[in-house]
């Protein structure tokens, strides 16, 4: 059996161009079939079960006839597919589907083996659905999920199960967290590059300065190893943006671990409603998603701060008083402008990033005639996180291009810990001997290196 949680977290398996096929163990399927049979017996008692033999939302007081119940589960999907473009990219759409599968495998949803087979076939073979990236203004994420599962044929209780909880935000958050881990490593390596190339004083990264903070101590160790042996420093103190590199990146990694933990809680906890627990259907509030939304917001803010610090260091790299190199890292300052416009792009990118840092869960509005009177907008929170990762990668590419040019202009050798990254840059973009359209270089770094 392929463990669904590992599928969620493995980048290769989230790649729709070449994912491994999902296969579920027969013993697990038998266990789920047993739960399904018991749930159907419970439904036959005739007791009201929200969204199954009653209406939804403010219409939950309306009991449905047997004929109405036969079409109700399908109607739940049809009537809530009110979204539209822009659609999620394919990798995120697949993450939504895998997130739903993961929650079904707990047994809480009490869905049939037939529906699970439909879902696995959709994940493995496609076609991946068009899922709206925006417009999930409800408690939970029923609008995007209605689009995600429109091609499936639900039986009793299965339409509401497909719409329950926050599997989409959780799956997308897991995918973004994987990317953020890679980005954190690149941020550390690029920061070590700027420390090395200006011969920054290494005092701020000494082990004793990390007392009481193991994450910070680990980040200091990474920076010291990558930056290589300490030369005679150019100044007693480097600019603040250099000195705080360890604290900024340690905070990012710590925040990222918090999101990893929130994703695990979301997949482990009860998010179906009504959930089939210990032989009874139980209404729950696992769709609220405040834990996940808050940690997505927290990571978005940490990324915005990291991008701002990166952009500040990039500006310092253009200053001969800091680097001892030519102005704006130009081969021939004056006739050539060097990388000053690269910094301007980074400034615009960080400005865009700042606007993503407004907490998503601070705006509530009533829907469903007051039945749903608060939201966390976790779908939007994870969308902001994905955009924050994209924009932080852009600022990192800008700083990386400047670091490589600084080493090209400097008599200092590239430390061993940075050689692989610098060689990757050299393979992607040619040496900078004159002004050129540096946007093309940044695009190559984003596609081939970062």
N, C-alpha and C positions, 0 to 999 in steps of 0.2 A: 504493500500500500504506500502511495506517495502521501506523506503527511501534508494536509492542506495548509497548515501554518507555514511550513517551509516553502510551499509553492508561492504563497503570498509574498514571502520575503526574499525569494531568490530572483535577482534581476533577469537571469537567462530564461527562467520559466515564465516571467511576465512579458517577455518579448513576443508579440504576436507573430513575428516573422519566423520564429523557430522555437516555440516552446515545447517542452516535453509534454507528452500526453498524460492526462490525469487518469488514474486507475484506482478504484476503491476496492478494498478487500471484501470478499464475500461475507465474512463474519460481521463486518460493520453493517453491510446492507441488510443482513438478516436481523440484526439488532434494531435497525431503524424500521424494518417491516413490522416487527413485533410492537413497537411503539405506535405505529400507524394503525394497526388493527385495534389496539386498546383505545386509541383516541376516537376512532369511528364508533366503537361501542358506547363510549361516553356521550358522543353526539346524539345517539339514538334515544337517549333518555329524554330528550326534548327540552332540557333546561336551556335558558338563553345563553348563547355564546356570542360575544361581540363580533360583528362583522361576518359571522357564519350563518346564523339563523336570525340575525337582526341587521338593521341598516348600520351605516357607519357615521361617526361623528355625531352631529346633533340629531341624526335620524336613528340613533341606536335604540330608541324606544319603540321603533317600528319592528314588529315580528314579521318574518318572511314565511310565506307558504312554501310547501315542498317544491312546487313548480318554480317559484321565485328563487329559491336557493340553488336550483340547478343552473341558472344563468348568472347568478349574483357574483360568483367568484371571477368569472370572465369580465363582467361589467366593471368590477373594481379596477381592473387594469385599463379598460377602454376609456372610462370616464375621467381618469386622472392623468392621461397622457397629453397634457396641455403645454408641454415644453416645445422648444424649437432651437435652431442654431443660435450660438455656436455649439457644436457637439464636442464631447470629450475625444481626445486622441485615442487611437486603438488600444494602446497599452493601458490607459486608464479605464477604458471600457471593460477590458478583460479583467482588470483588478476588481472592478465592481462585481462582475459575475463570480469570480473566485471568492470574494468576500461573502457573497450570498451563500455559496456552497459551503463555506466553512461554518457559517451559523447553522445551516441545516443539519450538519453532521453531529451537532450536539443532541439532536432529537427533540429539542424544545418546540420546534415548529410542527412536529408530527406530520410531515408531508410524506407522500408516497414514494416508493422506490422508482415508480415510473417518472415522476416529476424530477427526481434527482438524476435519472438517466438522461432526461431531456436537457437538464442544465449542464451536465458533464459534456454531452454532445455539442452543445452550443459553445462551450469553452474550448473544446478540443478542435472542432471543425468549423465553427462559425456558421454563417456570417455574423460578425460582431455587430450588435445593435447600435443605432445612433442614440446616444444618451445626452440630454441637454447638460451643458456645463454650468448653466445658471438657472435661476428662477425656482429654487426649492423653498418657497416661503411657507413651510408647514412644520408642524411638530413631527420630526423625522424627515424622511426623504421620499415620500410616496410619489411625487411627480417624476423625478428621474428614474425611480425603480419601475414605474409603470411603463416607461419607454424601454427600459432594459429587458423586460420579460414579456413584451407584447407578443412575441412569437411562440411562447409556451402555452400549453393547454392545461390549465389548472383544474383539479377536482375539488371535492369538498374541503373547505378550510384553507385551500392552497393559494387562492388569489390574495387573501389578506396576509398569508405567510410571506408571499413574495414581496409585499409592500412594507413589511414590518421592520422596525429597528433602523440601524444606520450602517448596514453592511457596505454600502458604496463608499461612504466617507472613510470607513475603516480600511477597506481594501486600498483605496487611493492613498490614504495616509501611510500605509505600510510601504507602498511603492515609492512615495516621495521620501520616506525615511531612508530607504536604501540609497537613493540618490544623494540625500543629504550627508550620509556617512562618507561617500566618495568625495563630495565637495569639501567636507571638513578636512579630509586628508590633503586635498589640494591647497586649501587655505593655509594649512600649517607649512606645507612645502614652499609655497610662494613667500610666505612671511619669513621663513628661514633664508630664502634667497635675498630678500632686501636687507636683512640683518647682515648677511655675509658680504654683500657687494659694497656696502658703505662702511664696513668695518665698525659696526655699532658696538658700543660697550656692552659686554655680556652680563654685567652685574644683575640686571633685572630678571635673568633666567636661571640664577643659581638655585640649587636645591633648597637651601635654607630659607629662600624667599617664598617657598610654597608651604610653609609650616601649616599643618591642620587641613590641607586640601590636597588629597591624593590625585584628583583629576588634574589640578594645576601642576603638581609635581611631574606627572606623566607628560603633560604638554611641554613643560620646560625641558624635559629630557629629550623629547622629539626635536625641539628647536635647536638645542645644543648639538645633537648628533648630526642633523641635516646641515646646519650652518658651518660645521667643521671647526678646526682649531681656532682659538681666538687670536687675531692679530693685534698689533698695537692699535687701540681704538682711535678713531679720528677726533673724538671729542669726549669729554667727561660724561655727557649725557646725550643720547640720541633724542630726536623728537618723540613726543609722547606716543604717537601712533606706532612707533617701533617698539617702545618699551612695554606697551600693554598687549603686544601680540599674544603672549601666552595666556593672559587673563581672558581676552576676547575669545580665543579658540577653545579654551577650557570651558568657558560658559556655554559656547555653542554645543560642544560635545555632551555636556551635562544635560542641557535642555533636550538634545536629541535622544538621550537615553530615557528621559521622562516621557517623550512621545512614544518610544518603543514600548515602554511599560503600559502606557494608556492603550495602545493598539492591542497588546496582549490581554488587557482587562476587557476590552470591547469584544474580543473574540471568545473569551472564556465565560463572560457573564451572560445573564439572561437579557436578551434584547427583543425576543419575539413577544407579541401581544395580540391576542391572548396566547400565553405559552402553556404548553401541556406539561405540568409539573406534578409528579407523584399522583398521577391518575386524574387530575382535575385541570380544567382550563382556568388560567389565572391572568387577569389583566395586569400588565406591568408598565413601567415607564422607562424601559431601557432605550427607547427611541430618543430620549432627550439629548444625550450626547455631549453634555457639558464638559465631561472629563476630556474627551477627544478634542472638542473645539478649543478649549482653553490651552491645551498643550500644542495644538497647531498654531494658535495665535502666539504663544510664547516662543516657539521656534522661529516663526516669521519675524518677530521682533529681534531675536538673537542674530538672525541672518542679516537683517537691515543694519544692525550695529556693526557686524563684521564687514559688510560692504562699505559702510562709511569709513571705517578705519583703513580698509584697503585703499579706498580712493584717496584718503589723506596721505598715506605712504607714497602712493603713486605721484602725488603732487610734489612731495619732498624729493623724490627721485629726479625731478626735473630741475632741481636747484643745485647749482655748483657748490654753494656753501655747505650743503649737506653731504654731497657725494664726492666732491673733488673732481668731477667729470665735466664734460662740456654742457653748456646751457641747453636745457630741454632735451638732453640726450641726442642732439643733432651731431652728425659728423662735421658739418660746417655751419655753425650757428650764424644766423643772419640770413644768408641765402637760403638756408633750410630752417624750417620751423620745428623739426624734430617731432616729439610725441606729445606736444601740447594739446592737440585736438583729441588724442586718445584719452587724455585726462578729462577733457570736456564731455566726451561721451560717458565716461564713468560718473561724472557729476550728474548728468541727466538721468542716468540709470538709478543712482541712489535716490534722487528726488522722487522718481516713480515708485521706488521701493518703500519709501517712508509712508506713502499714502496707503499702503497695505497693512500698516501696523495698528489701525484702529480695531479694538476688540470686536469680534463678530457677535458676541452674545449680549450686547448692550441694547439691542433694539428689539422690542417685542410688539406684537400686534395681534389682535383677535382674528381668528378665522373660524370657519364652521359654526357660525352663529354663536360664538363664544365657547364652544366645546374645546377648541384649541386656542388658548389665550396666552401662551408663551412659546417662544422658539429659541433655539441656540444657534441656528444657521450653521451647523457643523459642516454641511455640504459646501457652503461658501468659505468656511474657515480652511478647509483642506484645499480648496481652489486657490485661495490666497497664498497658501504655503507653496503650492506648485509654482505659482508665478514668482514668489520670492526666491525660490531655488534657481529658477531660470535667470532672474536678474542678477543674483549674486554670482552666478557663473560668469555673467558678462563682465562685472567689475573685476573678477578674478582674472579673466582673460586679458583685460586691459593692464592690470598690474604685472601679470606674467610677461607680456610683451615688453614692458619697460624693464623688468628685471633682466631679461635676456639681452636687451640692448645695452644695459648698464654693464653687464659682464663683458660684452663685446668691446666696450670702450675702456674698460678698466684693466690695469696690469694684474689684478688679482685673478688667481686661478679659480675655476669653479670647484667647490668642495665635492668630494666623492659622493656624498649623500644627495647632491642635487644634479649629478651628471645625467642620470636617466631622464629626468624631466627636461633638462636643457637640450639633450639630444632629440627628444620627442618634438620640442619646439623647432629645432633646426630642420627636422624632417618635414615639418608642416609648412614652415614659412622660410623664405630666403633671408640672408643677412640684410640688415637695414643700412644701406650706404647713402640713401637720399630719400627725400620725401616721396611718398607714394600713397595710394588709397589703402590706408591701414585698416579700414573696415573689412577688406578681404582677408587680411591676416587674422583679424579677430575671429572671423567666421571659421577659418581653418583651425584655429586653436580650439574653438568650441566644439567642432565636429570631430577633430582628430586627436586632441590631447586631453581636454577636460571632459 
